Amino acid sequence: ILFAPRGVGKTFVALTISIAVAGGLSVFSWRAAKANRVLYVDGEMPALAMQERLSALAIGMAAPAHAMKNLSILTPDMQPRPMPDLATTAGQLALEPFLDGVNMLVLDNLSTLCRTGKENESQSWQPMQSWLLDLRRRGLSVLLVHHAGKSGDQRGTSAREDIMDTVISLRRPRQYSMAEGARFQVHLTKARGIVGDDAKPFEVHLKTEENSLQWDVQELEDVELEQLK
């Protein structure tokens, strides 16, 4: 699960990860061992905006042609009816035909795609949790994108994190200006099987260069040292 306050850059990160997995590429300090099929389900953005972001990120990552062939996107404005409610069995079954041959599923975001039940009740999360565990048994990796609450933690019940292998928190630096755009720290607050340098937090900044978007990555210690200087 990947969570952050609104406007930080969750979708940019999720799209970057999707391109990396689809192309067998590196992103930040992570690398996809091989190319895999990815399905990106978005619950709020128009298809054109998603395509523009994807195109700019792919150019910045020098993504090969097969990366885009391995990546499929579902957006609300391209459907003849409302997006399925994935917190229900009917909604999960509606998505099933699109999962054939898919290795990774990205759900962006939980608030728009899971509309049944109360966000703060762990019992309301049970149908979704059972489905996610079933997808894991079938060999699908799932990335959930979610909002952070006022406390800075992921919004709603903490039971969501119980079955997660990895929990990624995106946080604004202490010194930040809106003019900087997508600049934030990446923290792994839960990381099964990830230790040492791979588990260290780091800072990233999304920069625009002509028609491409590129990530500038720095170790957090280096950033803080510069601030001290």
N, C-alpha and C positions, 0 to 999 in steps of 0.2 A: 504494500500500500504506500502510495506517495501522497503526502498532504502538505498544504501550505495555506496561508491566508489568501483571499482573492486578489488577483492582480500581480502576484509574485512571479509567475511564470511556469505554473504546473503543466499546462498543455504543451508549451515549448519543450520541456524536459521529456514528457511522455512521447511526443512525436520524435524527438531525437533518439530516444531509446528504441522506438519502433523501427526507425530507419536502420539503426545499428544491428538490431536482431534480424531484420529482413535481409541485410546485406552482409552479415558476418563481419561487422566493423567495430571499431573502438568508439567509446563515448566516455568522456571524463577519464577516470582511471579504470574503467570497466571495458571488457571486450567480449563480444559474442564469438564463441568458438567456431560457429559455422552459420551459414544463412538459413533462416527458417521462415515459414509462412506466418504472417501477422495479420490479425483482424483488429482494427481500431474502431470502437463504437463510441461516437460522441453524442452527448445528449443536448447540446445547446448551440454550437457554432454552425454557421452556414458552410456548405461544401466549398464555395469559392474561397473563403478565408482560410479554410484548412488546406486547400490545394496551394494557395500562395505561400503559406508557412512551410509546407512540406517541400515545395520547390526550392525555396531559399535555403532551408536547412540542408537539403540533399546536395546542393551546389557547394555549400560551405564544408560539408563532410566528404566531398568528392565521392559520393555514393555511386556505385556501378549500376548499370541498367537493371540488373536482376533484382536489386533492392526494391525498386518501385513495383516490379512485377510481383514480388512476394508480399506487398503491402496493400491491403484493401481497407476502405473506410466506409462506415455507415454514418450518415448525418440526418438530422430530423427533416431538413427541407427537401431531401431527396426521396422521402417516403410518402406513400399515398395515405397514410394514417399516422396517428401519434406513435412515437417510439414505444416499444414494449416496456412494461414495468417488470424489471428483472427480479424484483422481490417476490414475484408470484410465479407459480408453476407455468401458467399460460405464457407469461413473458419469456421465461427461459426456453420453453418449447418453440416459441416464435423465432428465437435466435438460433436454434439448433441447426437448421439447414445451412447456415453461413459458417458453421464451425468445421465442416468437412475438410480435412487436410490441414487445418490450422494448428500451429504449434504454440502460438502465444496470442492471448486475448487481452486487449486494453479496454477498460471501461472508464470513460471520462464524461461525467463524474457521477459519484454515488447519489448525490442529491437529486439529479435529474433523471437518472436511470432506475433508481430504486425508490418508488413513491408510496409503497404500501407500508403501514406500520408507523410506529413512533421512533424517531431517530435515537432517542435516549434510552430505549428499552432493549435489553439484550435479547428478550424473547422475540422481538420483531426481526432481529437479525438472523434467527435460526434458519428460515428457508433459504436465505442467501448463503449462509455458511455451509449448509448441506450441499447446495449446488456447487460451490467452489471446491469443496472436498471431492465431489464426484469428478469435476474437471481435472483436478490434480491426479486422481486415480487413472484417468484416461490419458495422462501425459501432457496436458496443456498447462503452460505457465500463464498466470493471470496477473496483470498489473491494474490495481484499483487506484483511481485518482479521486482525492477527497479534499474537502475544505477543512481548514483549521478553525477552532473556536476562538473566543476572546482570550482564553488562557494560553493559547499557543499550541495546545494539544489537538489531535484530530477531533473533529466535532462529533458529538453523540456518544454512544456506548463504547467503552473501552474493550468490550468483548470482541470487537472486530479484529483486534490485534492478536487474539489468542492463537489463531491458526496460521498467522502470517509468518513466512520465513524471514522476510525483510521488511522493515518499516523505515521509510525515508522521509525526513522532515526538511522542508525548505524554509529558511529563515532570513529575514532582512538583516543586513549588517547594522551595527549601532549607528555608524555614520553613513547615511544613504540619502541620496537626492532622487526625486522622481525623474529628473532629467537623465539619469543613468540607465533607465529602462530595466531590463531583466538582469539584475545583479543580486545574488543571494548566496547564502551558505548552505551546503548540503551535509546533513547529519544523518547517520544511521543510528536510530534509536533502538532498533532490534535487528540483529544480524546473525542468524543461525549459520555456523560454519564459516563466518568471515572474521578473521583475526588480524592483528598486527597492523601494518601500514594500510591494508585494504579497508580497514574499518575507521580510519582517521577522517575527520570532517575536512572539507575543503570549500573554497569559494569559487564561483563561476560568474562570468559576465558575458552576456550575449551581445555581440557587436555586429553592426551592419557594415558590409563592404560591398558597394555597388549593388548587385542583385543577389548577394549571398548573406547568410547569417552564420557566424562562427562563434564558437565558445572559447573564451579565454579562461583557463583553469589555473588556480594558484593554491598552494598549500596554505592552510589557515594560519600556521605559525609565521609564514613569510608576510602575509597581509597584516597581521597584528604587529609584527616587528616594524614594518613601514609606518604604521600608525603611531607607534611609540617614538620613532625617530622624528 
